[in-house]
């Protein structure tokens, strides 16, 4: 394995672990988060939730989204599309 494989795994694990920590370990204001993302979608910016764990989770998720087109994670959806084609022939 190359180092980029480990980076992708660490990013995925980081997003999962921080998301689970937000859900189970810390007090998380869901309404404030919904208002923040609704504001992003409607271009009416709201204040970001004050939870540092949320900031870390959001940052890791954004880095993962930026990494997907450049890394091997983009090949994963192709498995689902190519499998029926292989059976068809």
C-alpha positions in Angstrom: 0.0 0.0 0.0 1.0 3.5 -0.7 0.9 6.4 1.8 -2.1 7.9 -0.1 -4.1 4.8 0.8 -3.4 5.4 4.4 -4.3 9.0 4.1 -7.7 8.1 2.7 -8.3 5.6 5.4 -7.3 8.1 8.1 -9.6 10.7 6.7 -12.5 8.3 6.6 -11.8 7.1 10.1 -11.5 10.7 11.3 -14.8 11.7 9.8 -16.5 8.6 11.3 -14.9 8.9 14.8 -15.6 12.6 15.1 -19.2 12.1 13.9 -19.8 9.4 16.4 -18.2 11.5 19.1 -20.6 14.3 18.3 -23.5 12.0 18.4 -22.7 10.0 21.6 -20.1 11.9 23.7 -20.8 15.7 23.5 -23.8 17.9 23.7 -24.6 18.8 20.1 -27.1 21.5 19.1 -28.8 20.0 16.0 -31.0 23.0 15.4 -28.1 25.4 15.2 -26.3 23.1 12.8 -29.4 22.8 10.6 -29.8 26.6 10.6 -26.1 27.0 9.6 -26.4 24.5 6.7 -29.7 26.0 5.6 -28.0 29.4 5.6 -25.2 28.0 3.4 -27.6 26.6 0.9 -29.7 29.8 0.7 -26.7 32.1 0.8 -27.9 33.6 4.1 -24.9 33.0 6.3 -25.6 32.0 9.9 -23.1 31.6 12.8 -21.3 28.3 12.8 -21.9 26.0 15.8 -19.5 26.7 18.7 -18.5 23.0 19.2 -14.8 22.5 18.3 -15.5 18.8 17.6 -18.0 19.9 15.0 -15.4 22.2 13.4 -13.0 19.2 13.3 -15.6 16.9 11.8 -16.6 19.5 9.2 -13.0 20.2 8.3 -12.2 16.5 7.9 -15.3 16.0 5.7 -14.3 18.9 3.5 -10.8 17.6 3.1 -12.2 14.2 2.2 -14.5 15.7 -0.4 -11.5 17.5 -1.9 -9.5 14.3 -1.9 -12.1 12.1 -3.6 -11.5 13.3 -7.2 -7.8 13.1 -6.9 -7.5 9.8 -5.0 -8.5 6.2 -5.4 -11.8 6.7 -3.6 -13.4 7.8 -6.9 -12.9 4.2 -8.2 -15.2 2.8 -5.5 -18.5 3.9 -7.2 -17.3 2.4 -10.5 -17.5 -1.1 -8.9 -21.3 -0.8 -8.7 -21.7 0.4 -12.2 -19.3 -2.0 -13.9 -20.5 -5.2 -12.2 -23.8 -5.4 -14.1 -22.0 -4.8 -17.4 -19.6 -7.7 -16.7 -22.5 -10.0 -16.1 -24.3 -8.7 -19.2 -21.6 -9.8 -21.7 
